[in-house]
Amino acid sequence: MTAAFVLAINMFIAGIFALAFGVVAAMNRTAQGPRWLALGYATGIVSIPLEFILPWQNDPAPIVTGIFLVYLLALTFCLIGIARHYGTAPPWRTVAAIWAASVLAAPIIFTLTYGSPARSILYQVPYFAMHVAVGLVIYRSKRRQPLDLLLFALNGVAASLYLLKPWIAWTIGTATAPQGYMATTYAAVSQSMASVTLVALALVLLLVMMRDTTAEMAARSETDALSGVLNRRGFDLRSEPMLAHARRTNEPLTLVTADIDYFKSINDRFGHAVGDQVIAHFAALLRQAVRGEAIVSRLGGEEFAVLLPGTTLAEGRRIAEAARERLAAERITPLNGDYAVTASFGIAQMTQGDTLYDLSRRADAALYRAKAGGRNRVDLSLAEAPSAPGTPRPEPAESSLVSR
């Protein structure tokens, strides 16, 4: 297989992947990563025609320099695309350092004897450095799923191949001038290696993007757009595994349900846009009140639920009471500062054998009592609350309600 044939294949493959990343970018206009990757693979195509016209040049320096810098530019665009997709800042200082060193070294590289180890190593080092930067981007993203690890490993292999090429050139020999490169066995081997890494990296990158796009779509389907917390579907999907874990480990788990008091009057008096801001404000307050793996969700309207793993009834009561006091004390700007928003809370702790329905039913019953008792209260589902042997159960009238 000649180098010219492999180069033609590489140009075709690069075109396919440039188009593929372009389609991904068009389908998700907010995603910046695919755009840069499409630009990177499209730029890589430019270097291939330069390889084909190189044998016909009397002075190869301009074309060789062009090939060197265009391919480095293609790798730079790919680096930026991967960084954008992984949500990390591109390592601009590293990129600038690689480019500065490459531009300054280019006159030296191309005055060295063609095919010499020194020239070969200096030629490949910028490409190696760019792949090292890609590896650092993936590593710093802290994503450790199988596809991320595979991409990291393949990128490491691609980086290593650039350092391996000078040894291959020295072992099997290469041309004595740049114009003869295409006719050498080394060129066929080098371009074949590039073809394999080109396909492998692009395919894994596409799989990573498909995975992340699917996860993003799933997250959107489980998230309430107004409040930013989980919707009922997301709450149900996340709660069941949490309850199962609590059953296996016998750890406490508490459900808090909350309802904004007199929410209809807020909508009637200030308008639905202000009501939406109140819902978003309350959701943010609940998120700030909980910790760790707690699940915060908006079940519908002005009703919210918070599932607290590893939390007892008493601890859940403290969390709810803190949220209640903070909401009542704050003044939301659109309400003209003269309207205090309050909320009522119902709390239940899971008992062995509870389903999500059982737990929700008891928490809702406690919430109803808080509403019936005057609102702006926290009420507990005490009937199932665990107690030490011989400890008398407190009377509801004395202990089940925390008033204003």
N, C-alpha and C positions, 0 to 999 in steps of 0.2 A: 504494500500500500504506500503510495508516494505522499510526500508532504503536501503537495498541491491538492490532492484529493481530500486529505484530512482537513486541510484549511477550508476547503469548500464546504465540507460537512460542518465544521465549526461555525462558519458564517451562517449557514442555514439554521443550525441549532440556536445560535445567539439571537437570530431574528425571531424564531418561534417563542423563545422565552421573553424577549423584549415585548412582543405582542401579548403574551400571556400576562405579564405583570401590568402592562397597559390596560388590559381588560379588567383586571382586579382593581386597579386604581379608578377606572371609570365607574365600576359598580359601587365603590365605596369612596366617595369624593372627599371624605374627611381623613382618609388614610394617606399619610405622606410617604410611608415606606415603599409601597409598590411603585409610586411615581419615580422615585430615585433609582430603584432597581431596574425599571424599564429603561430609564435614561442610561444607566450603567451598561446594560447589555446592548443597547443600541449603539453606544459609543464604542464598545468593543468590536462591533462589526467594521467600523471605519479602519481599524488597524489591519484588517485582513486584505483589502485591496492594495494597501501599501506594500504588503509582503509580495503580492503578485507582480507589481511593477518594479520592485527592487532589482531583479536581475538585469533590467534594461538600462540601469543608471550608470553613467560614467563616474559620477561622484555620488557615492551612496550615503554620505553623511546626512544630508537633509532628510532623506526617507527613513533612515535608521533612527535618527533622533525623533522623527515624527511617530514611528511605531512605538518607540520606548515611552514617550510621553502620553500618547493617546491611550495606550493600554493602562498606564498608571492612572490616567483620568477616569477610565472605566471602573477600575478597582475603587477609586475614591468615591464615585457616585454610589457604588454598591455598598461601601462602608456606611455612607450617610443613610442609605435606605434601610439597612439592617438596624442601625441605631434608632432611626425614627420609628421603625416598627416595634422595637423592644422598649420604646418609651424612655430611652436614655439620650443624653446630649451627645452628639458626635464629638469625638476627641479632636477638637479643632487644632489645638496646639501640636498634637502628635502629627496630624495631617500636614500642618504647615511645616513642621520640622522635616518630614519625609520629602515634601516637595522642594523645600529649600536645599536640602542635601542632594536631591536628585538633579536639580537644575545646575547646581554648582559642580557636581561630579560629572555631568554629561560630557563636557569638553575633554575631561581626563579619560573617561571610559572609552570614548570613540577615537582617541589617539593611541590607545594601547593596541598591541598586536591582536588581530582578530583570532578568536579561538583560544587565546591564552587563558590560563586559570584566573589570573587577576581580573581580566576584562569580564569573563563569564560571571565571576562572583559579584563584582561591583554592579553588573547589569541586573542580576536577580535580587539583590538585597532589598531595593525599594519595594518590590512586589511581596517579598517575604514580610517586610515590616508592615505593609498594609494589611496583610492577613492576620498578623499578630494583633494589630489594632482591632480587627473584627472579632477575634477571639476574646479580647478584653471587654468589648462591648457586650457580648453574649454573657460572659462571666459576671460582669457587674450588674446585669439585669436581674440576677438571682433567680432566674427561671431554671428549673431543674427537671422539667418533664422529659420523657424519652426523646421527643423530636428535638428539643433544645440541646440535649446532650449529643444527639447524633449530628446536628449541625455544627456544634462546637468541635466534635471529633473530625468531621470531614474538612472543616476549615483548617484544623491543625495538619491534616494530611496534605492539603493543598499548599499550605505554607512550607511544609517540609520538602515538597517536590521542587520548589524553586531553589532550595539549597542543594538538592540532589542533581539538578541539571548540569552544573559545572563538572561534577564527577562523571556523569554519563558522557558528556562531550569529550572529556579527557580519555575515557575508556574506549569509546567506539570511534572517536575522531569526528572532526567537523570540517567545514570548508576553510580555505585560507583567506577568503574575502567574503563580505556580506552578500555579494551578488550570487555566490554559489550555495548559499544556505538551503534553498529550496530543493536542491538536488541531493542532499545528504541524508544518510540514515538517521543521523541525530535529529534532523528536522522532523522526520516522520514520527520518531519516538516522542519527541518533545510535544508536538502538536496532538498526538494521540493521548498523552497524559493530560494535556489541557482539555481535550474533548471530554474525557471521563469526569474530571473534576467539575467542568462546566455544567454537565448534565446533572451530576449528583447534587451539587450545591443548589442549583436552581430548583430541582424537584423537591428537595427537603425544605427550601424556603417557601415554595408554594404550599406544601403540606402544613407548614407552621402557620401560614397566613389563613389557610382554610380552617385549621383548628381554632385559631383565635377569632376568626370571623363568626364561626359557629357558636363559640362560647359567648361572644358579644351579643349575638342575636338571642341566645338563651337567656342571658342576663337581662336584656331589655324586656323580654316577655315576662320576666319574673319581677320586674321593678315598676313601682308606681311612678309615673312620669312627673307628677306634681310634687310629691314629697321627697322623692329620691330614695325612699326605703322600699322594702319588698312589698309586693302586692299579695293578695290572698293566695294566689297560685304559688308564688315563691315561698310564702310562709308555710303552706302545707308541705311542699316538697322538702324544705330544709328542716322542718320540725320533726317529721317522722324518724329520720335517722338519729336525731338528738334524743328523742324519747327512748328509742331502742338502746342507745348507748347508756342512758341513765338506768334503764332496767338491768342491763348486764353488769354494770359496775356498782349498782346500788347507790349512786350518787344523787344528791338532791337536785331537783329541777322545779322551777317556779314559773308560772305564767302570770303576767300582768296584762290586764285589759284596761284600756283608757278611752274616755269619750269626752270631747270638748263640750263644756256646759253651754246651753242656750246658743248653739251654733246657728240655728235658723234665724234667730234675732240678729246675729252679726251679719249674716247675708242680707237680711231685709233692711237693716239700718245702714250698712256701709257698702253693700254691693258684693257680688260674687267674686270679683277680682280681689277685694280685701279679704274675703273669706278664704280664698286660695292661699293668700300670704300667711294667714293665721295657721292653716294646716301645715304649710311648709315650715313655719317657725316652730310649731309644736313637734314636728318630726325631727327637726334638727336638735331640739332640746332633749328628746328621748335618746337620740343617738349619743349625745354627749353624756347622758346620765349613766349609760351602761358601759361594760368593759368586755374585752376579749371576744369570745365567740357568741355573745348574746345576739339574738335575732330580733330586729325591729321591723315591724310591718304596719302598713295601713290596710285594714281589712275592707274599708269602704267608707265613703262619706267622711265623717269626723271620728270614726272609730279606729283605734290602734291596738296592736298586741305586741308584747315584748316577752320573749322566751329567754329565761335566764338559767343556763346550765351551771351546776355546781353551786346553786343558790338556795338557801332555805327560805321559808315563809317570812321569817323575821328580817332577813337580809333584803328580800324582795320588797317588804314593807318600807324599809329605810330608803331604798332607791326610789320607790314610787312617791313617798312623802317628800323627798328632796326635789323631785321633778314637779310635784304639785305646788310646793312653796315657791319655787323659782318662777313657774309660769304665772302664778298669781301676783308675784311681786314685780314682774317686768311689765313695761308698757310698750305695746307694739305701735310704731310710728303711724301707720295709716289709720289707727283708731283714735287719732287726735289726742292721745295721751290721757284721756279721761275715762277709758273703758278698760276694766280689768278682765282679762280672759282667764277663765279657770277650767279645770278638768276634774273629772271623777275617775277613780281607779278601783278595780276589783282584782284580787290576788288569790291564787290557789297554788298549792304545792302538789306535785305529782305523788301519788301513792302507787304501790306495787300493783301492776295489772291495769293501770290507767291507759286509756287510749287518748289520742288528741281530742276527740270529741268529749270524753269525760272531763278532761282537764279544762277545756274551753267552757263547758257547761257550768262548772262550778265557779270559774272566774267571772263569767257573765252574770251569774246569779249575785255574786258579791258586788259587781259593778251596778247592777240594778238596785241593790240595797243602798249603795252610796248615792245614787241618783235620788231614790225615794227619801233618803234621810236629809236632803237639803243641798246636795251637790258640793263640789269642791272638797271631796272627802276621799279617804282610802278605806276600803272595806275588805276584810279578809274572809276567805272561806275556811272557817275554823273547824267545821265538822270533821274534816279529814286531816287536820294538822297533826303531825306526830308529836307525842309528848312522852316524857320519861315515865316509867311505871310509878304509880302513886301520885302523879302530879294532877291536881284537879284542873279540868278544862275551864277556861275563863268564860264568864257569861257574855253573850254577844252584846248586850246593852252597855256593858262596861268596857269591853276590850276589842270588839270587832270593828269599831269605828274610830277613825282619827279625825277629829273635826278641825275646823279652821281656827 
